[in-house]
Amino acid sequence: MPRIEVRKDEPLDKALRKFKTKVRREGIIDEIKKREFYEKPSERRRKDLARSVRREQRRRSEED
């Protein structure tokens, strides 16, 4: 669990923003979303393949 140092007289909004930034940088939210539902290995491979195909198409369209 990420920790942040909260200074004396520091507003709660600023401390919360620091915490959210740290959580996002460590990838905790992405990991939670990924593990929310079980995904079969074949589904994961299919998604990864579709993602790589889209990335390749985007790269090729930018070259033209």
C-alpha positions in Angstrom: 0.0 0.0 0.0 1.5 3.3 -1.0 2.2 5.8 1.8 2.5 9.6 1.6 3.8 12.1 4.1 1.1 14.6 5.1 2.7 17.8 6.4 1.2 19.8 9.2 -1.4 22.3 7.9 -1.5 20.5 4.5 -5.0 20.6 3.0 -6.8 17.2 2.7 -7.4 17.8 -1.0 -3.6 18.1 -1.7 -2.8 14.9 0.3 -5.6 13.0 -1.5 -4.2 14.2 -4.9 -0.7 13.0 -3.8 -2.1 9.6 -2.8 -4.1 9.1 -6.1 -1.0 10.1 -8.1 1.1 7.5 -6.3 -1.5 4.8 -6.7 -1.8 5.5 -10.4 2.0 5.5 -10.9 2.3 2.1 -9.2 -0.4 0.6 -11.4 -2.6 -0.5 -8.5 -5.9 0.7 -10.2 -5.0 -1.1 -13.4 -4.2 -4.3 -11.6 -7.5 -4.2 -9.7 -9.5 -3.7 -12.9 -7.6 -6.5 -14.5 -8.4 -8.9 -11.7 -12.0 -7.9 -11.2 -13.3 -10.8 -13.3 -11.6 -14.0 -14.3 -10.4 -14.0 -17.8 -9.6 -17.3 -19.5 -6.1 -17.5 -21.0 -7.5 -17.9 -24.5 -9.6 -14.7 -24.1 -6.5 -12.9 -22.8 -4.5 -14.1 -25.9 -7.3 -12.9 -28.2 -7.4 -9.5 -26.6 -3.6 -9.2 -26.7 -3.6 -10.1 -30.4 -6.4 -7.6 -31.2 -4.5 -4.9 -29.3 -1.3 -5.6 -31.2 -3.2 -5.6 -34.5 -4.7 -2.2 -33.7 -1.4 -0.8 -32.7 0.2 -2.0 -35.9 -2.6 -0.5 -38.0 -2.2 2.8 -36.2 1.5 2.8 -36.7 1.2 2.0 -40.4 -1.4 4.7 -40.9 0.9 7.3 -39.2 3.7 6.4 -41.6 1.6 7.3 -44.7 
